[in-house]
Amino acid sequence: MSTGALSRVSLRWRVSAAFGLGLLLVVSTLSIAVWNLTTGYMFSQREQSAARQADINVRLVDAAIRAHPDSLDELLTGLATGPDSTILLSLPDGWLTAGRQVVPQALPAELVAQARAGQPARQRFTADGVPVLGVALSVGAQNGLYVELYPLLELDRTFRYLSTILIAGTVACSVLGVALGAWSTRRALRPLTALTAAASRVASGDLSARLPDQADPDLAPLATSFNATADALEQRVRRDARFTTDVSHELRSPLTTMTTVAEVLDRRRESMPAPAQKALRLLLAELRRFQRMVLDLLEISSADEQDADHDRELIDLAALARNVIAGRSGPGLAVDSPAEPLLVFGDRRRLDRVLTNLLDNADRYGGGPVRVGVFAHDGAVRLEVDDAGEGVPADLRERVFERFARGVHSGRRGPDSGTGLGLAIVADHVRRHHGSVHIEDRPGGGARFVVELPKARG
């Protein structure tokens, strides 16, 4: 497996696989050692027993050849230990056979040659489909050759049973190793999982997320450091939010006064010289823009506080969109939506603000909204706002949702220019509803702003 492919496998599965592989290697080594020692010992014992028995039988056969050669057939039949054993006796006048019939040609040449040379010979082979241990000894009388075949069927069954047990045990230990690795890794990674969950909650805006106190001396510093960092971050965010709120509130009174005075002067603009009229128009435009910015800052400051559960309710997003459009001046815009309700669980005021800001953004920068659509999509309710502009470049589609960002219009200043906070408020409100917002290309040209919110069950 390549390094890239290995890196895509989770740490838990890599550790589990390592446990399983390690245990497989250890148990396989032990199983091979047990197999070799056990089978070697059992076969050695069988060989020694067969050699002793054959040696006794050869003496009896040798004595019978010398004293009673006519009784050889009866003796050989009595020496055969079972129906699967075979005794072959080679004499000058031919072969005598007792027990299971095996032709002399089936005997290994090496076994026969070694015995005829006067050396005891033993060899394992298969005779007519039956595994046997052949023991060959020379007979002193008449230069004969005694061969006895001991069946190994029982020993082979024992070996097969042993091999089945060892293989099954090896496989079972490997599976146990994987399970043990998964269990131990899950326990070892539990603090990391808790850290990841807490960090995700902080990233999603829940600044109250903390790690529980750890008794483990290796984990206690991690929990303490994370909690201290989260405390500092929460205090900093709340301090900044209070500062923004305080500044915005302090600015509202003088700003309202200046706007009122400017509007009074605007009603007497005809009596002013031309330069003063131009200056007054510029002043009014900037004051109104400044007033919108203060209101947006107050909205962001209030949004930085946690949502209250009692502010949430079941909302038909299509009906909300129709109400927002009906309350706006200008040409009416139909809402493209199915007949059945599309319910979300949320804050009506904030969702109203989301759609209002998207429509305002289309008015200011996109040549006006041309379509508003609400429909179900993959378990979510999808709100689409299409405009007639030139679209949003791909490299700016995330930046436009940042505070004080106006994309390609960042250098434009005019009476209707935005504050750069409208889309930031949209992104913040959507995130607090556990949804997402992004920009697509509208078929036929222009931009499509898409908000997806979790669908609620009615």
N, C-alpha and C positions, 0 to 999 in steps of 0.2 A: 504494500500500500504506500502511495506517495505521501510526502510530508504534508502537502496541501489537503489531500483527502483525510489524512489522520487528524489534522487540526480541526476538521469539520465535525469529527466525532466528539461527543461531550466527554468531559473529564470523568464523569461517573461511569460511563460505559468503557472508557479506556482502562480505568482502575479495575472494574469488574472483569474485563477481559484479561488483564494482567494476573489477577487472582486466579481465574480459571485456568489460564495457560500454565502458571507456575505450579498449581496443584496437579494439573495434568502431567507435567514433566516429572514431578516428584513421585506421584503414584504410579506412573508408567515405569519409571526406573525400578521402584520397589516390586511392581508386578512381574517385570522381566526377571529380576533377581529371584523372586519366589518361584516363578515357573522353572527357571533353570535348576535351582537347587532341589525343588521337589521332584520334578520329572527325572533329573539325573539320579537322585537317591533311590527313587522307586524302581527305575529301570536297572540300576546297579544291583539292588537287592534281588530283583527278578533274575538277573543274569547269574548271580552267585548261587541262588537256589537251583536254577536249571543246571548249572555246571555240576553242582554236588549230586543232584539226582542222576544226571547222565553218567557221571563217573561210577556211581553205584550200579547203574543198569549195565554198563559196559563190563563190569566185573562179572555180573551174573551171566551175561551173554557169553563171555569168554569161557567161563566155567562150563556152561551148557554145551558149547561147541566141542570142548575137549571131552566131556563125559557123556552127554546125551544129545547128540546132534539131531536126533529125530524129534525132540521136543521143542525145537526153536520156535515154531509157529505159535505153539501154545504159550511159550514164555513171552514172546514179543507182544501177544495179545494181552497178557496180564500186565505187562509193563506200561502199556498205553494208559495215560492218566485220565483220558476223557475222550468224548466223541470227536473233538476238534484237534486232538494231538495226533502226531504221526511219528512212527518209528520206521526207519529204513536201514536195512542191514545188507551190506555188499559182501558177497562171498565169491570165491572163484567161479562158482557155477551160476551166478546171477544175483538178483536183488530180491530180498524178502521185505514185505511191507505189512505193517499192522496199524490199526486206527484209521483215521481219515486218509483216503487214498490220494497220494501225491506222486506223480511220476518222477523218477530220479532226474530226468532232464530239467525239471523245474528248480533243482538245487543250484545255487550260485557256484560257478566254477572255482572261484577263489576259496570258498569254504571247503570244497571237496579236495582241492589240491593241497591246501595247508594240512588237512587232517591226514591225507595219504603220506605226507612228508614226515609224519610222526609228531606233529604239534597240535595240541587241542585248539579248535577253532570255534568262534562264536560270531554270528552275524544276524542282523535283523533284516528281514525282507518280507515280501508278500507272496504267498503261495496259493494260487487259485483264488485270489481275492480275499484271503484271510491274512492279516498281519501275524507273523510268527517270529520267534527267536530260534534260530537253528544252532544246535550244538553238535559238532562233529568230532569224533574220537576214533583213533585207530584201535583195532582189535588184534591182539597178538596172535591168536589162533587163526591159521589159514590166511594171514595177511588181510584180515577183513576190515571193513569200515562201518562204524556205527554212527548213524545220524538220527537225532531226535528233534522234532519241531514242536515247540511249545507255543500254543496260541496266546496272542496278546490282546484279544478282544476286550477283556475286562479292564486291562491296563489302559487301553486306548479310550474306553468309555470314561475311565477316571480322569484321564488327561483332558478329554473334551469338557467334562464337567468343571474341572479346575480352570481351564481357559475361559469358559463362559463366565464363571464367577469373577475371575480377575478382570476381564474386559468390562463386565457390567459394573464392577466396583470402580474401575478407572473412570468410566463415563459418569457414574453417579458422583464421584468425587469432583470431577470437572464442573458438573452442574452446580454442585454444592459450593465450589470455589467462586463461581460467577455470582451465585446468590449471596454468599458471604461478602464478596467484594461490593455488590450493590448495597447491601445493608450497612456495611461499615462506611462506605463512601457517603451514603445518605446521612448517616449520623455525623460524619466528619464535616460534611458540607452544610449541615443545618445552620451553623452560625453565618456562613457565607450567603445562604439562601435568605436568612432573616435580614442580613445587611443589604442584599439586593432589593428585597421588598421595601425596606425602609427608605433606601435611596430613591427607588422609583416613586414612592409616595411623596417624598420631598420634591422630586423633579416635577411631579404633576401638580404641585401647589400645596400639598398637605404638610405644612411646616411643623406640625405637632408630632410627626412620626419620630419614634425613638426606638433604640434597641434595649431589650431587657437587660438587667444586670446579670453579669456572668460570674459564676463561681470559679470557673477554670482560670488559673493565673495567666495562661497564654492568650485567652480571649478577652479577659477583663480590660486590658489596655485598649483593645480595638473598640469595644463598646463604649468605653469612657471617651475616647477621642471622637468617635462618631457623634455621640450625644452632645459633646461640647461644641463640635462644629455645627451641628444642627441648631443648638441653642443660639450660637452667635449669628448664624444665618437668619433665624427667625427674628431675633432682636433687630438685626440690621434691616431686614425687609419691612418689619412693622415700623421701625423708626423712619425709614424712607417714606413709607406710606403715610404716616402721620405728618411728616414734613410736607409732602405733596398736598395732603388735604388741608393742612393749616395755611400753606401759601395760597392755595386756590381759594379758600374761604376769605383770606385777607385781601386777595385781589378782587374779589367779586364786588365789594362795596365801592372802592374807588373806580373800578372799571364801569360799574353801572352808572356812577355819577358822571364820568367822562363821556359815556355813550349818550346819556340824557342831554348833557350840555351840547354835545356835537349835533344831536338831532334837533335841538332848539335852534342852533345856529343854521342847520340845514334848511329849516323852514324860512329863514330870512336870507337864504343864499342869493336871491336875485338882487338884493341891495348891496352885495359885496363886489369888490373888483374881481376880474377874471382870475388873477393869480390866487386870490384868497379862496375862490370857489373851487379851483383845482386842488388846492391844499386841503380843503375841507372834505372833498370827496375821497382823497387818499386817506385822510385821517379816519373817516367813517368806515372805509373798507378794512383798514387795519384793526380798528376797534372791534368790529364785528368778528373778524377772524380771531382776534385775541379772546373775545368772549366765548367763541366756540371752543377754543383750545382749553380755556379754564374749565368749561363744562365737561369736556372730554377727560381732563385730568381728574376732576372730581369723580367721574364715572369709573376711571381706572382705579382710583384710590378705594372706592367702595367695593370694586370687584376684587381687590386684593384681600378683603375679609372673607372668611369662610361663609359658604352658602348656608342658610338656615333651611332645615327640612320643611318647615311650614310654608316656605315660599314656592315649593314645587307642587305641580298639579298636572293632571292629564290635559294635554293640549292637542287639538286638531291643527296640525301645522299648515294644512291647506287653507283652513278657515282663517287662521291668523294671518297668512299671507294676503288673503283677499281683504281683510280689514285694514292692514297696513297700506295696501295700494289704494283702497277707497279713501283713506284719510290724506292722501298726498294730492297736491295740486298738479295740474297738467293733464295730458291725455291719459285716459284709462288704459289699464293693462290687464288682460285676462290672465288668470292663473291656470296653467296646464296641469291638471291633476285628475285622478280617477274619482269616481262617485263616492266610494267608501271612505270613511274617515281614516286619516293617517296620524295616529296618536304617538306623541312623545311625552315623556315625563320631565317637566322642566319649569323654569321661571319665565312666566309670560312676558314680564317687562324686558328681560334680557334677550329673549328670542325676538321680541319686537324690535329691539335695538339692533340685533344682528342683521335682520332683513332691511331695516331702514338705512343702516350704514352701507350695505351692499348696493342699494338703489342709489344712495347719494354718491357713492364712488363711481357708479356707472354714469350718472349725470355729469359729474365733474371731469372724468378722465376717459370715459368709454363711449362718448357720443350718445348716451342715454340708454336705458334698459329697453330691450326688445322682447324679452320673454322671461317669465318666472314659472318654473316648473316644480311640482312637488309630487313625488311618487316613491313607492317602496323599492328597495334594492338590497338584496343579500342580507335580509334581517335588519335593515336600517331604513330610516326615512331620509330621502335625498332631496335637498332644496337646491335648485339651480337658478342662477341669475345670469342671463346672457346680455351682453352689450353690443353696440354697433361700432366699437372702436377698432384699433389696429391690433389688439391682443397684447398680451404681456410676454416679453421675452422669457425663455426658459430659465435663464440665469437669475431672473428677478422674481420668480414666482414664490419663493420662500421669503425673500427679503422684504417684499411689500407688506408682510404681516408684522414686521418689526415696528417698534414705536418710532415716530418721526421719520418714517420712510415713505417716500412718494414715488418710488420707481423712476421711470424715465421722465417724470414731471417734477423731479426734486428741485429743479432750478426755476420752476415757474412760480410767479407770484402774481396774484390778481384778486379781484373782489370775491371770486368764487373758488379760489384755490383752497385746498384742504389743509388740515393741521398735521397730517401724517399720523394721526392717532385712530382714525376710524376703523381701518382694517385690523389694527392691533387690538382694539376693543372686540371686534368680531372674533378673532382668534382666541382671545382670552375667555369670552363668554362660551364659545363652542367647546373649548377644552374643559370648562367647568361642568359642561353637560356630558362629558365623556364622549365627545364627538370629534370630528376632524373637519378641516377646511382646506381646500386646495384649488388650484386654477387649471383649467383645461382650455384647449382651443375649441371655439364654437364652430360647428360645421357651417361653412359659408363665410367665415371670417369673424374676427372679434374674440372676446374672452368669455369664458364661462366660469363663474365662481360657484363652487360646489361645496355645500355643507352637508355632512352626513351625521345624523344623530341616532342613537339606539332607539329602535322601535318599541313602544310600550304596548302591552296587551290591554285592550279595552274591557 
